Amino acid sequence: MNYEKIIEWARGKGIEAEIFNLSTETMNVNIDNHRIHSIEKIKNNGYGVRVVVDGRTGFSYTTENTARAIERCLDNAIRSAKHGKECKGFRLPDGKNIPSMKKDASKKIKDLNVETIKEHIQRLLDTVKSLNRDIFVAEGHFACGVEKTVITNTSGLFAEWEKTAMGIFISTAYPTPEGVYVGFEEAESTDFDVDFEQIGRSAAKLAQDSKNPTKLESGRMHVILTPHAARSILESALLTMFQGDYAMRGESVLTGKTGKKVFAEDLTIIDDGLAENTLSSMPFDDEGVPSQKNILVENGVLKQYIFDALSAAEHGTSSTGNGVRAMRLSAGRTFKNTPSPKMRNFVMRGDTRRLEEILKDYAPCLVVHAVLGAHTANPVTGDFAVNAPIVFEYSNAEFHPKRQGMLSGNIIAWLSQHVVLGNDTRKLYGTFMPTNFEMPSILIPDAQVTGSGN
């Protein structure tokens, strides 16, 4: 694509214009009923075109890979700008000061073939059966691929980046005369370095250990959220509170609280767009603003919100390098939408201890491995109520499976207590946001639990 010619064409019209190109090549494998059900290779390529005309923004997109199609997109974007959002202080980023960053495109992933992937997945399936022949993988999904981003605009920006990624998720089922017990495991990486056998072993063991649960009593008790459960709750109940567009409109409980102590005094929250080897890192965001490390909370004090370039201009501040193109409730990036403020790499720091020590010091306590319904959390207030389908009580130095129950509370109230973090940090990707989480287990003292069943 001759980007320079198209940009000059836009300059000739006397407008500011931006072209965002996202192309992906992925291989997807679906697992169903303990067998590989389907394998497909998918290629996607598209262009998002944004313009600024008389202080108003317009946008259009196309999947056609021709200069003429981009020019038509520009025309459409110009027409849509008449009805676009007005923001006279907004200017397209100039691409200056983009930091250097270690390339993370993996040759292993680029060279993967179908037979190699099938061999690894079969070893995973065999590992599940080796632990218990009655346990099977009910469903699963593996994906790997290459993603390339190109951004150019009339302000002089030209930036490109290529990265690789892979991810796998499986759920296991253990049918018995008493009931069906389930487990799961997932892993994501920028390289083909995941232990497939360990994934199978972990998911099978969780299902096996869940056998013969007893009643979960209602009440207030210490709860340990595993990295998976913590990711799900924080993603839906907490992250959008830091978005500058929401906070400045009064749609966040954090509105007007910068410089104030909101969280536990030893808790620090960071968004790091430059973190190495994560699925969300690049030297620049989705509009060409340099990525950076943003300290959002330091020792319990709210320091700042996150902004993309447009919301920053609207509120008289600077972009924090968090302009991300994504659809609502989607963990995938897209060329079909304009940027909005999104967390890149969520990191928590605080009172960190060995998980074994936490279990010992806070027993009896509940260990929650997964939650369902986190997307129903209220991102304005932080209130949530989730189903906890895989729960264990830790007491007398043993784990005891419990029937599912409900976990409810307010995320700000939770995190304003003395929060203890485990030393078992996992890199997990978002379910509803294109955000990477460096997620440890989290101890929540005195949480509200509601049991169900006899």
Rosetta blueprint (number, residue, H / E / L):
1 M L
2 N L
3 Y H
4 E H
5 K H
6 I H
7 I H
8 E H
9 W H
10 A H
11 R H
12 G H
13 K L
14 G L
15 I L
16 E E
17 A E
18 E E
19 I E
20 F E
21 N E
22 L E
23 S E
24 T E
25 E E
26 T E
27 M E
28 N E
29 V E
30 N E
31 I E
32 D E
33 N L
34 H L
35 R E
36 I E
37 H E
38 S E
39 I E
40 E E
41 K E
42 I E
43 K E
44 N E
45 N E
46 G E
47 Y E
48 G E
49 V E
50 R E
51 V E
52 V E
53 V E
54 D L
55 G L
56 R E
57 T E
58 G E
59 F E
60 S E
61 Y E
62 T E
63 T L
64 E L
65 N L
66 T L
67 A H
68 R H
69 A H
70 I H
71 E H
72 R H
73 C H
74 L H
75 D H
76 N H
77 A H
78 I H
79 R H
80 S H
81 A H
82 K L
83 H L
84 G L
85 K L
86 E E
87 C L
88 K L
89 G L
90 F L
91 R L
92 L L
93 P L
94 D L
95 G L
96 K L
97 N L
98 I L
99 P L
100 S L
101 M L
102 K L
103 K L
104 D L
105 A L
106 S L
107 K H
108 K H
109 I H
110 K H
111 D L
112 L L
113 N L
114 V H
115 E H
116 T H
117 I H
118 K H
119 E H
120 H H
121 I H
122 Q H
123 R H
124 L H
125 L H
126 D H
127 T H
128 V H
129 K H
130 S H
131 L H
132 N L
133 R L
134 D L
135 I L
136 F E
137 V E
138 A E
139 E E
140 G E
141 H E
142 F E
143 A E
144 C E
145 G E
146 V E
147 E E
148 K E
149 T E
150 V E
151 I E
152 T E
153 N E
154 T L
155 S L
156 G L
157 L L
158 F E
159 A E
160 E E
161 W E
162 E E
163 K E
164 T E
165 A E
166 M E
167 G E
168 I E
169 F E
170 I E
171 S E
172 T E
173 A E
174 Y E
175 P E
176 T E
177 P L
178 E L
179 G E
180 V E
181 Y E
182 V E
183 G E
184 F E
185 E E
186 E E
187 A E
188 E E
189 S E
190 T L
191 D L
192 F L
193 D L
194 V L
195 D L
196 F H
197 E H
198 Q H
199 I H
200 G H
201 R H
202 S H
203 A H
204 A H
205 K H
206 L H
207 A H
208 Q H
209 D H
210 S L
211 K L
212 N L
213 P L
214 T E
215 K L
216 L L
217 E L
218 S L
219 G E
220 R E
221 M E
222 H E
223 V E
224 I E
225 L E
226 T L
227 P H
228 H H
229 A H
230 A H
231 R H
232 S H
233 I H
234 L H
235 E H
236 S H
237 A H
238 L L
239 L H
240 T H
241 M H
242 F H
243 Q E
244 G H
245 D H
246 Y H
247 A H
248 M H
249 R L
250 G L
251 E L
252 S L
253 V L
254 L L
255 T L
256 G L
257 K L
258 T L
259 G L
260 K L
261 K E
262 V L
263 F L
264 A L
265 E L
266 D L
267 L L
268 T E
269 I E
270 I E
271 D E
272 D E
273 G L
274 L L
275 A L
276 E L
277 N L
278 T L
279 L L
280 S L
281 S L
282 M L
283 P L
284 F E
285 D L
286 D L
287 E L
288 G L
289 V L
290 P E
291 S L
292 Q L
293 K E
294 N E
295 I E
296 L E
297 V E
298 E E
299 N L
300 G L
301 V E
302 L E
303 K L
304 Q L
305 Y L
306 I E
307 F L
308 D L
309 A H
310 L H
311 S H
312 A H
313 A H
314 E H
315 H L
316 G L
317 T L
318 S L
319 S L
320 T L
321 G L
322 N L
323 G E
324 V E
325 R L
326 A E
327 M L
328 R L
329 L L
330 S L
331 A L
332 G L
333 R E
334 T L
335 F L
336 K L
337 N L
338 T L
339 P L
340 S E
341 P E
342 K L
343 M L
344 R L
345 N E
346 F E
347 V E
348 M E
349 R E
350 G L
351 D E
352 T E
353 R E
354 R L
355 L H
356 E H
357 E H
358 I H
359 L H
360 K H
361 D H
362 Y H
363 A L
364 P L
365 C E
366 L E
367 V E
368 V E
369 H E
370 A E
371 V E
372 L E
373 G L
374 A H
375 H H
376 T H
377 A L
378 N L
379 P L
380 V L
381 T L
382 G L
383 D E
384 F E
385 A E
386 V E
387 N E
388 A E
389 P E
390 I E
391 V E
392 F E
393 E E
394 Y E
395 S E
396 N L
397 A L
398 E E
399 F E
400 H E
401 P E
402 K E
403 R L
404 Q L
405 G E
406 M E
407 L E
408 S E
409 G E
410 N E
411 I H
412 I H
413 A H
414 W H
415 L H
416 S L
417 Q L
418 H L
419 V L
420 V E
421 L E
422 G E
423 N L
424 D L
425 T L
426 R E
427 K E
428 L E
429 Y E
430 G L
431 T L
432 F L
433 M L
434 P L
435 T L
436 N E
437 F E
438 E E
439 M E
440 P L
441 S L
442 I E
443 L E
444 I E
445 P E
446 D E
447 A E
448 Q E
449 V E
450 T E
451 G E
452 S L
453 G L
454 N L
